[in-house]
Amino acid sequence: MAYFLFDKHGFDETSIDDITAAAGIARRTFFRYYPSKFDLVWGDFDGELDRLHQWFSAAPPETPMMEAIHQAVLEFNRLPPGQETAHRRRLGLILGVPTLLANSTLRFEQWRAEVAAFAARRLCLAPDDLLPKVIGYSALGATLAAYEQWLRDEDADLMRLLDEALSELAIGFDHHDSGGA
């Protein structure tokens, strides 16, 4: 229902009162599930971030660092059957509505921090050292570029675009990998 209202009136113009009235629920019920209107669009991002963390924790040390990041990002973006349209709509809002994009900075930072922490462990560095941070920012940049391309072309395959973008990154960073030693 909220997405219908966002499409009809715009994200910024749709209030929580509009959403709760259309859904036939109380404001209190809305806030039991979502701390804000922004969180409604992002869904269970914390759960997905935890899944990313678990994936990195389970990555075999013999897997090259950038290949592990590549696979983790693909897993993070793997959609259940039939969810592509909803995901495209969500990403279109996140990357296309300035207030949502500004709010997304916090979530992007959490995502980058997971990637940087993994890279830091593999490189025997601190997560806030330059190289792990560069890898985190680069992985996010490649991922966002793939999303933008996917949103521009309705026939594009998100997983193929992510695969291509992350493959390009691997060429540049894997020579630093110490295999977790």
Phi, psi and omega per residue, in radians:
M1 nan -0.730 -3.122
A2 -1.063 -0.726 -3.115
Y3 -1.138 -0.627 3.064
F4 -1.041 -0.794 3.128
L5 -1.153 -0.680 3.107
F6 -1.095 -0.714 3.115
D7 -1.147 -0.712 -3.065
K8 -1.316 -0.763 -3.001
H9 -1.967 -0.299 -3.036
G10 1.752 2.637 -3.114
F11 -1.095 -0.887 -3.067
D12 -1.138 -0.549 -3.082
E13 -1.457 -0.233 -3.138
T14 -1.593 2.131 -3.126
S15 -1.632 2.890 3.045
I16 -1.100 -0.617 3.076
D17 -1.075 -0.695 3.100
D18 -1.086 -0.753 -3.110
I19 -1.151 -0.823 -3.094
T20 -1.174 -0.644 3.111
A21 -1.135 -0.765 -3.128
A22 -1.170 -0.599 -3.135
A23 -1.473 -0.209 -3.131
G24 1.239 0.620 3.121
I25 -2.212 2.860 3.106
A26 -1.444 2.686 3.075
R27 -0.936 -0.716 -3.119
R28 -1.038 -0.690 3.102
T29 -1.129 -0.758 3.099
F30 -0.966 -0.862 -3.074
F31 -1.254 -0.258 3.028
R32 -1.204 -0.528 -3.094
Y33 -1.771 -0.561 -3.070
Y34 -2.360 2.175 3.107
P35 -1.158 -0.418 -3.118
S36 -2.747 2.991 3.075
K37 -1.110 -0.598 3.104
F38 -1.071 -0.737 -3.120
D39 -1.149 -0.532 3.080
L40 -1.038 -0.766 -3.130
V41 -1.195 -0.717 -3.089
W42 -1.291 -0.358 -3.137
G43 1.187 -2.548 -3.092
D44 -1.527 1.089 -3.108
F45 -1.098 -0.681 3.134
D46 -1.071 -0.710 3.093
G47 -1.120 -0.710 3.113
E48 -1.183 -0.663 3.108
L49 -1.133 -0.681 3.075
D50 -1.111 -0.705 3.095
R51 -1.087 -0.699 3.093
L52 -1.096 -0.775 3.115
H53 -1.036 -0.792 3.129
Q54 -1.106 -0.679 3.130
W55 -1.098 -0.804 3.122
F56 -1.093 -0.705 -3.134
S57 -1.105 -0.521 -3.109
A58 -1.627 -0.061 -3.100
A59 -1.121 2.219 3.138
P60 -1.097 2.429 -3.105
P61 -1.083 -0.419 -3.139
E62 -1.372 -0.219 3.072
T63 -1.304 2.191 3.115
P64 -0.950 2.498 -3.053
M65 -0.884 -0.902 -3.076
M66 -1.219 -0.516 3.048
E67 -1.174 -0.696 3.100
A68 -1.120 -0.751 3.094
I69 -1.103 -0.782 3.112
H70 -0.959 -0.901 -3.125
Q71 -1.136 -0.671 3.136
A72 -1.123 -0.729 3.130
V73 -1.152 -0.696 3.087
L74 -1.091 -0.760 3.112
E75 -1.103 -0.732 3.135
F76 -1.013 -0.569 -3.069
N77 -1.774 0.048 3.124
R78 -1.210 2.245 -3.063
L79 -1.816 2.498 2.992
P80 -1.098 2.669 3.121
P81 -0.923 2.388 3.088
G82 1.448 0.062 -3.080
Q83 -1.753 -0.004 -3.061
E84 -1.067 -0.746 -3.116
T85 -1.100 -0.788 3.128
A86 -1.126 -0.683 3.137
H87 -1.171 -0.728 3.101
R88 -1.067 -0.735 3.132
R89 -1.106 -0.790 -3.141
R90 -1.085 -0.846 -3.138
L91 -1.158 -0.594 3.075
G92 -1.057 -0.704 3.076
L93 -1.180 -0.871 -3.067
I94 -1.025 -0.760 -3.080
L95 -1.600 -0.191 -3.060
G96 -1.900 -0.275 -3.136
V97 -1.823 2.009 -3.052
P98 -0.902 -0.718 -3.124
T99 -1.189 -0.630 3.088
L100 -1.215 -0.707 3.122
L101 -1.097 -0.742 3.103
A102 -1.092 -0.751 3.118
N103 -1.133 -0.523 -3.093
S104 -1.177 -0.309 3.139
T105 -0.925 -0.688 -3.138
L106 -1.135 -0.739 -3.140
R107 -1.259 -0.680 3.082
F108 -1.049 -0.671 3.124
E109 -1.115 -0.732 3.109
Q110 -1.094 -0.743 -3.134
W111 -1.117 -0.846 3.112
R112 -1.037 -0.685 -3.127
A113 -1.106 -0.654 3.075
E114 -1.098 -0.782 3.129
V115 -1.135 -0.777 -3.129
A116 -1.121 -0.686 3.127
A117 -1.109 -0.732 3.093
F118 -1.109 -0.842 3.134
A119 -1.046 -0.715 -3.138
A120 -1.069 -0.756 3.104
R121 -1.063 -0.755 -3.125
R122 -1.184 -0.560 -3.079
L123 -1.666 -0.001 -3.092
C124 0.990 0.798 3.121
L125 -2.211 3.006 3.036
A126 -1.450 2.567 -3.134
P127 -1.020 -0.452 -3.141
D128 -1.652 0.126 3.002
D129 -1.207 2.780 -3.017
L130 -1.044 -0.884 -3.030
L131 -1.072 -0.835 3.084
P132 -1.041 -0.656 3.109
K133 -1.142 -0.722 3.107
V134 -1.067 -0.732 3.129
I135 -1.117 -0.751 3.108
G136 -1.077 -0.833 3.122
Y137 -1.118 -0.698 -3.124
S138 -1.147 -0.749 3.111
A139 -1.095 -0.725 3.099
L140 -1.133 -0.772 3.135
G141 -1.050 -0.771 3.118
A142 -1.109 -0.705 -3.137
T143 -1.153 -0.792 3.129
L144 -1.130 -0.659 3.093
A145 -1.088 -0.727 3.102
A146 -1.121 -0.744 3.103
Y147 -1.037 -0.830 -3.108
E148 -1.061 -0.736 3.099
Q149 -1.089 -0.750 -3.141
W150 -1.089 -0.715 3.140
L151 -1.205 -0.503 3.121
R152 -1.334 -0.457 -3.033
D153 -2.176 1.828 -3.085
E154 -1.073 -0.379 -3.141
D155 -1.580 -0.082 -3.091
A156 -1.255 2.666 3.112
D157 -1.812 2.029 -3.081
L158 -1.025 -0.791 -3.096
M159 -1.118 -0.665 3.105
R160 -1.134 -0.753 3.127
L161 -1.123 -0.762 3.091
L162 -1.090 -0.768 3.129
D163 -1.019 -0.801 -3.136
E164 -1.128 -0.813 -3.108
A165 -1.113 -0.754 -3.106
L166 -1.301 -0.499 3.049
S167 -1.105 -0.686 3.109
E168 -1.097 -0.700 3.112
L169 -1.118 -0.705 -3.071
A170 -1.006 -0.622 -3.119
I171 -1.024 -0.630 -3.057
G172 -1.517 -0.416 -2.995
F173 -1.930 -0.384 -3.010
D174 -1.121 -0.355 3.133
H175 -1.198 -0.200 3.088
H176 -1.521 -0.285 -2.989
D177 -1.133 2.264 3.083
S178 -1.790 0.106 3.136
G179 1.263 0.399 3.108
G180 1.453 0.097 -3.103
A181 -1.319 nan nan
